[in-house]
């Protein structure tokens, strides 16, 4: 069995407001295996992007990482000094941000932006910065890795297509060869053809670096095609984690079941059915299971007791009272 490269334990991130704390991530625990692609999926507001930012320690006020552990290479990133964390970014763990156009400086050439990233984070073991010759050589290497034309580093972001801009962001994320890549919705606002090209680029550079990837998104169809394991989030909590094939064949949590049911199919015609209701307020979440107000299978206990997130089968984790031995005999249909 491959080793774990990243271990997240009881991560909690709150955004503090005059009305009280918004618990954007409230006790998330998961691991990342060497060489795998882990999909982090859920509706908008479920806490996915907050986890991505927390892994990089980029949460800004009024947000705050309230507790937990983020263990990478045997070191808890939450215990590092600001300077040590700066050195870890891009070199050990990197973020490919959502929205390439908003992530690139419109008045700087691509080459200068890639060079800035390496100069800011590319300290060698003895503390020296990378030389200009090393930076130029790495830029040429990056352009080849992500499938861009040689002239792209001399261009400005506005001269590039959406897919090309996203590849520049991938190049920036891998410029110091990290072992963990966090891709926060890297295909958002791209058409399906460009989405596939971007995902193929990401998978190619992952194999080149022998890195592990956390793919953040809300597209269950994209996850089904490109990840090895999937972690489903709802209201700041993980509700199901498992190998992607097993989760799609036999989803255990009602929320996962409804997410999969929203996918279109080529084999039959049917009316589109979304998930009823809206996600709960993370300022004043419901009691018990946070999904129970929208769950078609909820029963009395769901409104009072928070289900434990536990291993229900080898490498399968879920948090649902329906999986307990003492669930109602009829499956708890409401």
C-alpha positions in Angstrom: 0.0 0.0 0.0 1.3 3.5 -0.9 2.2 5.9 1.8 0.2 8.9 2.8 1.8 12.2 1.7 -0.7 14.5 3.4 -2.8 14.0 6.5 -5.5 16.5 7.5 -6.9 16.0 11.0 -9.9 17.8 12.5 -9.4 20.9 10.5 -11.5 23.9 11.5 -11.7 27.2 9.7 -14.1 29.9 10.9 -15.0 33.3 9.5 -15.7 35.7 12.4 -18.6 38.1 11.9 -20.5 40.5 14.2 -23.3 37.9 14.3 -20.9 35.1 15.3 -18.5 32.6 13.7 -19.3 31.1 10.3 -18.0 27.5 10.5 -16.8 27.1 6.9 -14.8 24.0 7.7 -15.9 22.2 10.9 -13.8 19.2 11.7 -12.6 17.8 8.3 -10.2 14.8 8.3 -8.8 13.1 5.3 -5.6 11.7 3.8 -3.9 11.9 0.4 -2.0 8.9 -0.9 1.2 9.2 -2.9 0.5 9.6 -6.6 -3.3 9.7 -6.3 -5.9 12.2 -7.4 -8.4 13.0 -4.6 -11.6 14.8 -5.6 -13.1 17.2 -3.1 -16.7 17.8 -4.2 -19.8 19.6 -3.0 -22.2 22.5 -3.6 -21.1 26.1 -3.5 -20.5 27.1 0.2 -19.7 23.6 1.4 -16.2 24.5 2.4 -14.1 23.1 -0.5 -12.2 26.2 -1.5 -11.7 27.1 2.2 -10.0 23.8 2.7 -7.8 24.5 -0.4 -6.8 27.9 1.0 -6.2 26.5 4.5 -3.8 23.8 3.1 -1.7 26.7 1.8 -2.2 28.8 5.0 -3.7 31.6 2.9 -6.8 32.2 5.0 -7.2 35.9 5.5 -9.1 37.9 8.2 -11.9 37.7 9.2 -11.1 34.0 8.6 -9.0 32.0 11.0 -7.8 28.4 11.2 -9.1 27.5 14.6 -7.5 24.1 15.0 -6.5 20.8 13.6 -3.4 19.5 11.8 -2.1 19.6 8.2 0.8 17.1 8.2 3.0 17.1 5.1 6.2 15.2 5.0 6.0 14.6 8.7 5.6 18.3 9.5 2.4 20.0 10.7 2.2 23.1 8.4 0.1 24.9 11.0 3.1 25.0 13.3 5.5 26.5 10.8 6.7 30.1 11.0 5.5 32.5 8.2 9.0 32.3 6.6 9.1 28.5 6.8 5.6 28.3 5.3 6.7 30.7 2.5 9.4 28.3 1.6 7.0 25.3 1.6 4.6 27.0 -0.8 5.3 25.9 -4.4 8.3 23.8 -3.3 6.2 21.2 -1.3 2.6 22.1 -1.7 1.1 24.4 -4.5 -2.2 25.9 -5.4 -3.6 26.2 -8.9 -6.2 28.9 -8.2 -9.8 29.2 -9.5 -10.2 31.8 -12.3 -6.9 32.0 -14.2 -7.6 35.5 -15.5 -8.0 36.9 -12.0 -4.9 35.1 -10.8 -2.5 36.5 -13.4 -1.2 40.1 -13.4 -2.6 41.7 -16.6 0.4 44.1 -17.0 3.2 41.6 -16.6 4.5 39.2 -19.2 4.0 35.5 -18.4 7.8 35.0 -18.2 8.1 37.7 -15.4 5.2 36.2 -13.5 6.8 32.7 -13.5 10.2 34.2 -12.6 8.6 36.1 -9.7 7.1 32.9 -8.3 10.4 31.1 -8.4 12.3 34.1 -7.0 9.9 34.4 -4.1 9.8 30.7 -3.1 12.7 29.1 -4.8 15.2 29.1 -2.0 17.7 26.2 -2.2 18.7 24.1 0.8 21.6 26.5 1.7 19.3 29.6 1.5 20.5 31.0 -1.8 18.0 32.2 -4.4 17.8 30.5 -7.8 20.1 32.1 -10.4 18.7 33.7 -13.6 20.1 30.9 -15.7 18.3 28.4 -13.5 15.0 30.3 -13.8 15.3 30.7 -17.6 16.0 26.9 -17.9 13.0 26.1 -15.7 10.6 28.4 -17.6 11.6 26.6 -20.9 11.0 23.3 -19.2 7.6 24.4 -17.8 6.4 25.6 -21.2 7.2 22.1 -22.6 5.5 20.3 -19.7 2.2 22.1 -20.0 2.1 22.1 -23.8 2.4 25.8 -24.5 4.2 27.4 -27.5 7.7 28.7 -26.9 6.6 32.3 -27.5 3.9 32.3 -24.7 6.3 33.4 -21.9 6.8 36.7 -23.8 3.1 37.3 -24.1 0.7 39.1 -21.7 -2.3 37.2 -20.2 -4.9 39.1 -22.4 -3.2 37.6 -25.5 -3.9 34.1 -24.3 -7.1 32.0 -24.5 -8.8 30.7 -21.4 -7.2 27.3 -21.7 -3.7 28.8 -22.2 -4.1 31.0 -19.2 -5.1 28.0 -17.1 -2.0 26.2 -18.4 0.1 29.1 -17.3 -1.4 28.8 -13.8 -0.5 25.1 -13.8 3.0 25.9 -14.9 3.3 28.4 -12.0 1.9 25.9 -9.6 4.5 23.2 -10.6 7.5 25.5 -11.1 9.3 24.2 -8.0 8.2 20.6 -8.4 5.9 20.2 -5.3 4.8 16.8 -4.0 1.2 18.0 -3.5 -0.9 20.0 -6.0 -4.2 21.6 -4.9 -6.3 22.5 -8.0 -9.2 24.6 -7.1 -11.8 24.2 -9.9 -9.2 24.5 -12.6 -11.7 24.1 -15.4 -14.4 26.6 -14.3 -15.7 28.9 -17.1 -14.1 26.7 -19.8 -15.9 24.9 -22.5 -15.9 21.1 -22.4 -13.2 20.6 -25.0 -10.8 23.0 -23.2 -11.8 21.4 -19.9 -10.5 18.0 -21.2 -7.3 19.6 -22.5 -6.6 21.3 -19.1 -7.3 18.1 -17.2 -5.0 16.1 -19.5 -2.3 18.7 -18.9 -2.8 18.4 -15.2 -2.6 14.7 -15.3 0.5 14.8 -17.5 2.4 17.1 -15.2 1.3 15.0 -12.2 2.9 11.9 -13.7 6.0 13.9 -14.7 6.5 15.1 -11.1 5.1 11.9 -9.4 3.0 14.3 -7.4 -0.4 13.9 -5.6 -3.4 16.1 -6.6 -6.4 17.3 -4.7 -9.0 18.3 -7.3 -11.6 20.7 -5.9 -14.9 21.2 -7.8 -18.6 20.6 -7.9 -18.8 18.7 -11.2 -19.5 15.0 -10.3 -19.1 14.0 -14.0 -15.6 15.5 -14.1 -14.7 13.8 -10.9 -15.9 10.4 -12.2 -13.5 10.7 -15.1 -10.4 12.1 -13.4 -10.0 11.1 -9.7 -9.1 7.9 -7.9 -10.9 8.7 -4.7 -13.7 11.2 -3.9 -14.5 13.1 -0.8 -18.0 14.7 -0.6 -18.5 17.8 1.5 -21.6 19.3 2.9 -22.0 22.3 5.3 -18.3 22.4 6.2 -18.1 18.6 6.9 -17.1 15.5 5.0 -20.0 13.2 4.6 -18.5 10.5 2.4 -15.1 9.4 1.2 -14.1 6.4 -0.9 -12.8 5.1 -4.2 -14.6 6.8 -7.0 -15.8 3.6 -8.7 -17.3 2.3 -5.4 -18.9 5.7 -4.5 -20.6 6.0 -7.9 -21.8 2.3 -7.9 -23.1 2.4 -4.3 -23.2 5.8 -2.7 -23.8 5.5 1.0 -24.9 9.0 2.0 -28.2 10.5 0.8 -26.5 13.7 -0.3 -24.0 11.7 -2.4 -26.9 9.8 -3.9 -28.7 13.0 -4.9 -25.6 14.5 -6.3 -25.1 11.5 -8.6 -28.8 11.5 -9.5 -28.4 15.0 -10.9 -26.0 13.8 -13.6 -27.5 13.5 -17.1 -27.4 10.1 -18.9 -27.2 9.1 -22.5 -29.1 5.9 -22.0 -32.5 7.3 -21.0 -34.6 10.5 -21.1 -35.8 11.9 -17.8 -36.7 15.2 -16.2 -33.9 17.0 -14.5 -34.1 16.7 -10.8 -32.1 18.9 -8.5 -31.5 18.6 -4.8 -34.5 20.1 -2.9 -34.0 23.0 -0.7 -30.9 25.2 -0.2 -27.6 24.6 1.7 -27.9 25.6 5.4 -26.5 28.7 7.0 -23.1 28.0 8.4 -23.7 30.8 10.9 -26.7 29.0 12.4 -26.6 25.4 11.2 -29.4 23.1 11.9 -29.2 20.7 14.8 -28.3 17.1 14.3 -27.2 16.1 10.8 -26.8 19.3 8.8 -28.4 17.6 5.7 -31.6 16.4 7.5 -33.8 19.4 6.4 -33.2 18.4 2.7 -32.9 14.7 3.1 -35.7 12.5 1.7 -34.8 9.7 4.1 -34.5 11.6 7.3 -36.0 10.3 10.5 -36.4 11.6 14.1 -32.8 11.0 15.2 -31.4 12.9 12.3 -32.7 16.2 13.7 -31.1 15.8 17.1 -27.9 13.7 16.8 -24.9 14.5 14.7 -23.8 11.3 12.9 -20.2 10.2 13.4 -17.9 10.2 10.4 -16.6 6.6 10.5 -15.3 3.8 8.4 -18.2 1.7 7.2 -16.1 -0.7 5.0 -12.5 -0.9 4.0 -11.5 2.5 2.6 -15.1 3.7 2.7 -16.1 6.4 5.2 -19.5 8.1 5.7 -21.5 10.0 8.3 -25.1 9.0 8.3 -27.5 7.4 10.8 -29.0 5.2 8.1 -25.8 3.2 8.3 -26.2 2.4 12.0 -27.4 -1.0 13.1 -30.4 0.5 14.8 -31.7 2.5 11.9 -35.5 2.3 11.2 -36.5 -0.9 9.5 -38.0 0.9 6.5 -34.8 2.7 5.8 -36.0 5.9 7.4 -38.1 7.2 4.5 -39.7 10.5 5.5 
